Amino acid sequence: EELDVRDISQALSIREKEIYDHLEHISKTLGAKKAKLRITPYSCLSCGYKFKDRKRFNRPGRCPKCKNSYIEAARYRIINGKRKETP
């Protein structure tokens, strides 16, 4: 299922800050297992800007378009490489 950092943090009982390091490691590890970490990107709640090309997992401070700091959390899901995902 698709989860944000807060959901993962609560499920694993670890701090949200630690999740970002784990996500980077998980992303690299999944490549060897023919799976992929699908990321629904951060988005600005004010203007709708999507952080599609963002390489880092941590939360952006503010929107580059409108400079607002109301950012919707990214969501993560592991996709198994053996089967096709349906949208």
N, C-alpha and C positions, 0 to 999 in steps of 0.2 A: 504494500500500500504506500501511497505517497505521504511523506511526513516532512514537517519543517524541523528546524534545529531544536525548538522548544519541545516538540513531541518526542524526538529522539532522546533528548536529555532526560525527560521525565521517565521514559520507558527504561532507560539504562541506569538511572540514578547517578548521573555524572553532570558536571557543570557544562553549561552551554559553550563556554569558551573552549573546552576540550574537544567538543564535537567537531569543530572546524579542522583541527589537525587530523582527527580520525577520518573525516570525509576525504581529505587529500590522499591519505594512505589507501583507503578503500577504493578510490577511483583508480589508482595505479594497479592495485592488486587484481581488480576485476578484469582488466585487460588480458591477463594471463589465463583467466578462466572463461574467456569468450563471453563475458557478460559486460554490462555497461551501467554506469550510474547516470540515470536520466535526471536532468535538473530543470525544473520549472523556475525560470529566473526571477530575481528580485524585480519589483516594479514600484514605481512612484505612485502613491495613492492620490497625489494632487493632479499631476498632468498625464499619468498613464505611461510614462517612459519605461521601457523594458531594458534591463541590464543584460542583454543577450550575449554580448561578447566578453563578459566578465570572466576572468581566469581564476580569480581568488574566491574562496568559499566564504570568507567572513563578510559580514553585513556592511554595505556601503554607508558612509556617513550622511551623504545627501545626494540629491538628484543633480546630475550635471546640466540638465535642461532648465529646470525651474528653481534650483538651489534649495528646495524644500527638503526636510528630513523625515517626512512621513513615507517610510519605505515598507512595502509588504514583503514578508519573509519569502525566501526561496524555498522550494519544496523538492525533496529528493526521493528517488525510487530506483531500486535495482532491477534491471531488465535482464532476464536470462537470455543468453545468445542463441540457445537452441530452438526457441520458438519465436514466432512473430508476435509483436504486440499489436493489439487492436486499439485504435484511438477512442 
